[in-house]
Amino acid sequence: MEFALSSELDRTRLAIREYVETRLIPLESDPSTYDEHENITEALLAKLREEAKALGLWALNMPKERGGQGFNLAEITPCYEEMNRSIFGPVVFNAAAPDDGNMRVLLQVATEEQKTKWLQPIIDGEVRSAFAMTEPDGCGSDPSLTYTTATRTNTGWKIHGRKWFITGAGVAKHFILIARTSDDAKKGLSAFLFHADQPGWRIVRRIPIMGPEEHGGHCELEFDGLEIPHENILRGEGEGMRILQTRLGPARLTHCMRWTGLARRCLEIASAHVEQRASFGAKLIDHESVQGQLGDAALQVQIGKLLTMQCAWKLDLGDYARKEVSMAKIVVADALQQACDTALQLLGAKGYSKDTPVEWIYRYARQARLVDGASEVHRMVLAQTLRRDPKGFFDWGATPNG
């Protein structure tokens, strides 16, 4: 594995850093920047997205022929980290969840006709998307519990069921839906595409949450006869579980990339504060206890960075990298929470106020140990992997031609 960035990649990373520092971070202190859900207003976002496109910093993970930059996972890792040094960053560059993961999986599994109709508008920023998997009292970390059904008809499929905590559903136009098409343990799930304007479904509510929300919130959906034609099934009947495996690993990892940026931002804010704030005859940074808190938080962030890059490298080689995804997800989620908690503590009352984005990040960060598989589930994955192959668990691995 090579950790040095190519000159082209580093130019892109530095261009993102400059835009984040000069354009996005200053907006965070302006109350008029925010909508009622504590995210950037749609009008301002549209303007910033056009700027990102003009700078060639748009949709890094998509092919150049489709309007992206053609970066692989290892290449977007340092870039996504730089983007999320601002709380507004990822969505400006079309690198936010769930669009980022939806674009990636559609690029991998959709037909050319489906890519033209369903993928390209997301890449172009004309529409946003959602991934409808999680269910009340059903599918969450365990997709086998899916109870939303797709019943075959003469023209396609009819959907009945319920989904919830569907990120971005309030503004999404293109949806990927996971539903049960049979009771087969391995081939019982299928993935479908539908448009928000189709009848037979509705948003029951936008679920109130503890932290700031992504655009479109986290919604509960009801399906009462949504009709989906045959041509809008992804890869064919029974391919839902494989599509989940294709999507969820990289999507979890891109969370880690972005969370590392948020963690770094918290430590940057805290470090600047303790360098100038005096207490009991010395700058805060000169107190050993403060140094210990900052040093340990920085250590955990760096461990998370390395795990994330290793996982990206393995995924780019075609490996599912299940244990590596789980390790990165656990460590980075914990590192983010430690970083923002440390920053808030060192900032004191200022950290608890809205004078800095630390309290915003603090509330946002708590979800990291829950979304895309709770940390306990990922620890279980690691334990099961170790149990199956105690020696192989720690292998270095090799490139296909190595």
Legacy VTK file of the C-alpha trace (Angstrom):
# vtk DataFile Version 3.0
C-alpha trace
ASCII
DATASET POLYDATA
POINTS 402 float
0.000 0.000 0.000
1.282 3.428 -0.966
0.341 6.251 1.397
1.848 9.124 -0.611
-0.699 10.995 -2.723
-0.100 11.557 -6.409
0.509 15.144 -7.444
-2.874 15.280 -9.210
-4.718 13.910 -6.201
-2.946 16.253 -3.806
-3.813 19.245 -5.995
-7.461 18.226 -5.794
-7.255 17.755 -2.029
-5.648 21.167 -1.562
-8.199 22.820 -3.853
-10.978 21.346 -1.710
-9.207 22.532 1.435
-8.919 26.075 0.101
-12.572 26.197 -0.936
-13.704 24.796 2.410
-11.597 27.270 4.373
-12.306 30.383 2.339
-15.899 29.768 1.226
-17.699 27.260 3.458
-16.308 27.677 6.968
-17.082 31.431 7.055
-20.738 30.624 6.261
-21.063 28.493 9.402
-21.102 31.567 11.662
-23.896 33.309 9.715
-27.378 32.425 11.092
-28.971 33.156 7.717
-27.039 30.214 6.233
-29.196 27.672 8.072
-32.628 26.264 7.320
-35.119 25.185 9.978
-33.394 21.788 10.247
-29.938 23.264 10.980
-28.536 22.583 7.544
-27.556 24.897 4.720
-30.455 26.572 2.890
-31.385 25.169 -0.501
-30.903 28.476 -2.337
-27.371 28.955 -1.016
-26.565 25.288 -1.572
-27.540 25.515 -5.241
-25.143 28.443 -5.727
-22.272 26.669 -3.964
-22.830 23.495 -5.975
-22.426 25.433 -9.208
-19.159 26.837 -7.846
-17.901 23.343 -6.994
-18.727 22.161 -10.517
-16.892 25.100 -12.046
-13.810 24.272 -9.964
-13.821 20.651 -11.131
-14.465 19.358 -7.607
-17.835 17.759 -8.317
-18.827 14.080 -7.895
-15.283 12.835 -7.413
-16.349 9.187 -7.311
-18.114 9.179 -10.684
-16.506 8.577 -14.106
-15.260 11.575 -16.044
-17.509 10.721 -18.980
-20.500 11.134 -16.665
-19.364 14.445 -15.222
-17.306 13.241 -12.275
-13.571 13.024 -11.639
-13.051 9.259 -11.890
-11.434 8.782 -8.465
-11.383 5.380 -6.775
-12.099 4.856 -3.070
-8.506 5.304 -1.935
-8.300 8.543 -3.902
-11.494 10.042 -2.525
-10.485 9.212 1.068
-8.287 12.294 1.691
-10.650 14.462 -0.367
-13.794 13.529 1.553
-11.900 14.161 4.777
-11.066 17.682 3.610
-14.661 18.296 2.510
-16.131 17.551 5.919
-13.884 19.934 7.774
-16.968 22.061 7.142
-20.339 20.844 8.341
-21.691 21.842 4.909
-18.907 20.308 2.823
-20.021 16.938 1.457
-23.388 18.022 0.066
-21.766 20.960 -1.741
-19.439 18.615 -3.643
-22.131 15.961 -4.283
-20.344 13.615 -1.891
-22.958 13.312 0.859
-24.981 10.321 1.945
-27.208 8.859 0.635
-26.516 10.186 -2.880
-22.862 9.163 -2.754
-23.675 5.519 -2.008
-26.627 5.422 -4.388
-24.565 6.768 -7.264
-21.853 4.216 -6.626
-24.184 1.200 -6.527
-26.160 2.326 -9.590
-22.919 2.740 -11.500
-21.974 -0.829 -10.591
-25.247 -2.720 -11.059
-27.674 -0.709 -13.216
-28.221 -1.296 -16.925
-27.165 1.431 -19.339
-30.805 2.475 -19.736
-31.225 2.624 -15.965
-28.040 4.653 -15.601
-29.301 7.215 -18.097
-32.679 7.540 -16.404
-31.875 7.065 -12.709
-28.151 7.700 -12.159
-27.223 10.584 -14.431
-29.685 13.096 -12.920
-28.195 12.419 -9.456
-24.666 12.939 -10.759
-25.741 16.164 -12.456
-27.335 17.419 -9.235
-30.763 17.678 -10.856
-32.365 15.338 -8.307
-31.507 13.781 -4.966
-32.020 10.180 -3.980
-32.822 7.885 -1.060
-32.181 4.263 -0.153
-35.253 2.659 1.426
-34.165 -0.368 3.439
-34.725 0.068 7.198
-38.124 -0.870 8.641
-40.003 -0.399 11.933
-39.730 -3.697 13.823
-38.030 -5.244 10.806
-34.965 -4.790 8.661
-32.125 -2.781 10.186
-28.684 -4.266 10.669
-30.244 -7.605 9.678
-31.733 -7.342 6.145
-33.228 -10.832 6.448
-35.969 -9.293 8.610
-37.366 -7.299 5.662
-41.165 -7.558 5.598
-42.044 -4.963 2.934
-43.272 -7.104 0.045
-43.136 -6.847 -3.724
-45.842 -8.971 -5.345
-45.516 -9.843 -9.029
-48.227 -8.531 -11.376
-48.755 -8.730 -15.140
-46.823 -5.496 -15.664
-44.330 -5.544 -12.818
-44.511 -5.455 -9.045
-46.819 -4.038 -6.382
-45.292 -2.862 -3.105
-46.838 -3.018 0.375
-45.091 -2.250 3.645
-43.354 0.400 5.684
-39.881 1.896 5.917
-38.404 4.370 8.358
-35.311 6.473 9.038
-34.946 6.839 5.271
-32.365 9.594 4.951
-33.160 12.347 2.469
-36.603 11.009 1.574
-38.231 14.404 2.112
-36.463 15.914 -0.907
-35.523 12.797 -2.883
-36.944 12.109 -6.333
-35.140 8.846 -7.141
-35.485 5.936 -4.704
-33.849 2.533 -4.404
-36.218 0.228 -2.507
-35.428 -3.138 -0.918
-38.446 -5.462 -0.717
-39.159 -9.140 -0.227
-40.043 -11.099 -3.372
-39.849 -14.610 -1.887
-39.077 -16.510 1.316
-35.772 -17.824 -0.008
-33.076 -17.199 2.610
-30.477 -16.048 0.086
-32.513 -14.840 -2.886
-35.622 -13.513 -1.172
-34.881 -9.801 -1.515
-34.937 -7.612 -4.610
-34.029 -3.985 -5.306
-36.351 -1.651 -7.192
-36.236 1.884 -8.572
-39.132 4.304 -8.264
-39.795 8.025 -8.639
-41.230 10.225 -5.896
-44.110 11.317 -8.154
-45.483 7.782 -8.521
-48.716 7.045 -6.614
-49.074 4.267 -4.054
-46.759 5.519 -1.355
-46.482 8.443 1.040
-44.252 10.041 3.650
-45.909 9.390 6.999
-43.658 11.757 8.906
-40.244 13.349 9.084
-38.905 11.745 12.261
-37.580 14.267 14.805
-34.016 13.458 15.820
-31.470 14.581 18.388
-29.011 16.158 16.003
-28.952 18.367 12.907
-30.530 16.754 9.837
-29.449 16.043 6.308
-31.578 17.627 3.602
-34.836 15.728 3.428
-34.548 14.457 6.983
-35.055 10.884 8.139
-38.534 9.845 7.113
-41.076 7.113 7.713
-42.662 5.829 4.498
-45.779 3.798 3.815
-46.287 1.707 0.665
-49.875 0.862 -0.205
-49.840 -0.521 -3.732
-46.924 1.313 -5.357
-46.586 -0.204 -8.831
-43.104 -0.675 -10.260
-42.594 -1.933 -13.832
-40.307 -4.859 -14.595
-37.656 -2.640 -16.154
-37.122 -0.871 -12.814
-35.761 -3.874 -10.941
-32.011 -3.821 -10.337
-30.105 -6.837 -11.710
-33.182 -9.051 -11.524
-35.380 -10.761 -8.979
-33.586 -12.094 -5.921
-30.485 -9.898 -6.275
-31.324 -7.599 -3.364
-28.913 -9.111 -0.852
-26.040 -8.928 -3.299
-26.862 -5.305 -4.041
-26.913 -4.556 -0.317
-23.445 -6.063 0.025
-22.247 -4.023 -2.932
-23.612 -0.773 -1.550
-23.243 -0.924 2.219
-19.502 -1.591 2.592
-18.290 1.407 0.566
-21.096 3.574 1.971
-19.990 2.804 5.529
-16.435 3.643 4.571
-17.299 7.001 3.022
-19.015 7.840 6.309
-15.659 7.194 7.970
-13.869 9.484 5.515
-16.283 12.327 6.231
-16.359 11.765 10.002
-12.578 12.001 10.107
-12.891 15.491 8.673
-15.378 16.494 11.356
-13.105 15.070 14.059
-10.140 17.010 12.699
-12.174 20.210 12.655
-13.095 19.797 16.316
-9.463 19.318 17.289
-8.411 22.312 15.179
-10.914 24.532 16.991
-9.893 23.184 20.402
-6.176 23.505 19.650
-6.511 27.141 18.600
-8.475 27.885 21.790
-6.065 26.269 24.252
-3.093 28.004 22.613
-4.485 31.451 23.463
-6.608 30.829 26.584
-4.819 31.318 29.929
-5.764 29.709 33.243
-3.969 29.545 36.592
-0.909 31.337 35.319
-0.373 29.385 32.111
-1.859 28.802 28.708
-4.247 25.869 28.709
-2.015 23.995 26.282
0.773 24.048 28.846
-1.282 22.010 31.306
-0.369 18.336 31.114
-4.002 17.214 31.421
-4.968 19.268 28.363
-2.074 17.881 26.361
-3.137 14.366 27.298
-6.713 14.912 26.124
-5.678 16.412 22.800
-2.926 13.882 22.198
-5.160 10.884 22.801
-7.973 12.257 20.653
-5.536 12.967 17.809
-4.118 9.453 18.138
-7.562 7.869 17.746
-8.338 10.013 14.692
-5.074 8.970 13.062
-5.744 5.278 13.760
-9.142 5.737 12.134
-7.564 7.405 9.097
-5.181 4.491 8.592
-7.916 1.881 8.950
-10.072 3.799 6.488
-7.316 4.006 3.895
-6.451 0.327 4.265
-10.097 -0.591 3.790
-10.428 1.651 0.724
-7.361 -0.003 -0.773
-8.838 -3.480 -0.271
-12.208 -2.472 -1.710
-10.475 -1.034 -4.767
-8.838 -4.437 -5.264
-12.292 -6.021 -5.448
-12.384 -7.424 -1.913
-15.591 -7.018 0.115
-13.281 -6.108 3.048
-15.989 -6.929 5.580
-13.776 -7.016 8.637
-11.860 -3.929 7.520
-15.119 -2.006 7.017
-16.270 -3.034 10.492
-12.974 -2.045 12.110
-12.946 1.358 10.445
-16.596 1.973 11.278
-16.107 1.192 14.984
-12.876 3.135 15.447
-13.794 6.231 13.436
-17.230 6.523 15.073
-15.583 6.408 18.506
-12.794 8.773 17.427
-15.305 11.330 16.184
-17.223 11.273 19.416
-14.029 11.522 21.458
-12.759 14.423 19.352
-15.916 16.500 19.623
-16.355 15.704 23.322
-12.733 16.675 24.005
-13.137 19.897 22.044
-16.346 20.814 23.849
-14.726 20.144 27.233
-11.660 22.238 26.464
-13.730 25.084 25.043
-15.873 25.135 28.180
-19.043 27.197 27.991
-18.001 28.428 24.547
-18.090 24.844 23.300
-21.552 24.301 24.732
-22.789 27.436 22.990
-23.467 27.918 19.304
-20.489 30.253 18.918
-18.564 27.401 17.311
-19.793 24.396 15.267
-18.546 22.000 17.953
-21.955 21.621 19.626
-23.524 20.984 16.182
-20.933 18.286 15.507
-21.358 16.882 19.023
-25.071 16.273 18.475
-24.520 14.999 14.957
-21.712 12.658 16.011
-23.786 10.479 18.330
-25.448 8.809 15.368
-22.094 7.528 14.085
-22.162 4.545 16.446
-25.666 3.636 15.213
-26.049 4.292 11.493
-25.098 1.653 8.908
-24.829 -0.982 11.604
-24.433 -0.336 15.312
-20.926 -0.711 16.726
-22.042 -3.828 18.588
-23.000 -5.487 15.299
-19.633 -4.670 13.771
-17.825 -6.063 16.824
-19.850 -9.235 16.379
-18.716 -9.392 12.734
-15.104 -9.135 13.874
-15.514 -11.820 16.528
-17.157 -14.202 14.072
-14.422 -13.575 11.493
-11.725 -14.226 14.080
-13.490 -17.376 15.212
-13.640 -18.768 11.682
-10.017 -18.013 10.856
-7.837 -16.968 13.833
-4.637 -16.842 11.757
-6.066 -15.447 8.553
-7.735 -12.592 10.442
-4.318 -10.924 10.803
-2.907 -11.704 7.346
-1.393 -8.814 5.446
-3.104 -9.785 2.208
-1.603 -9.476 -1.253
-2.435 -7.810 -4.538
-3.985 -10.125 -7.173
-0.679 -10.355 -9.082
1.492 -10.228 -5.976
LINES 1 403
402 0 1 2 3 4 5 6 7 8 9 10 11 12 13 14 15 16 17 18 19 20 21 22 23 24 25 26 27 28 29 30 31 32 33 34 35 36 37 38 39 40 41 42 43 44 45 46 47 48 49 50 51 52 53 54 55 56 57 58 59 60 61 62 63 64 65 66 67 68 69 70 71 72 73 74 75 76 77 78 79 80 81 82 83 84 85 86 87 88 89 90 91 92 93 94 95 96 97 98 99 100 101 102 103 104 105 106 107 108 109 110 111 112 113 114 115 116 117 118 119 120 121 122 123 124 125 126 127 128 129 130 131 132 133 134 135 136 137 138 139 140 141 142 143 144 145 146 147 148 149 150 151 152 153 154 155 156 157 158 159 160 161 162 163 164 165 166 167 168 169 170 171 172 173 174 175 176 177 178 179 180 181 182 183 184 185 186 187 188 189 190 191 192 193 194 195 196 197 198 199 200 201 202 203 204 205 206 207 208 209 210 211 212 213 214 215 216 217 218 219 220 221 222 223 224 225 226 227 228 229 230 231 232 233 234 235 236 237 238 239 240 241 242 243 244 245 246 247 248 249 250 251 252 253 254 255 256 257 258 259 260 261 262 263 264 265 266 267 268 269 270 271 272 273 274 275 276 277 278 279 280 281 282 283 284 285 286 287 288 289 290 291 292 293 294 295 296 297 298 299 300 301 302 303 304 305 306 307 308 309 310 311 312 313 314 315 316 317 318 319 320 321 322 323 324 325 326 327 328 329 330 331 332 333 334 335 336 337 338 339 340 341 342 343 344 345 346 347 348 349 350 351 352 353 354 355 356 357 358 359 360 361 362 363 364 365 366 367 368 369 370 371 372 373 374 375 376 377 378 379 380 381 382 383 384 385 386 387 388 389 390 391 392 393 394 395 396 397 398 399 400 401
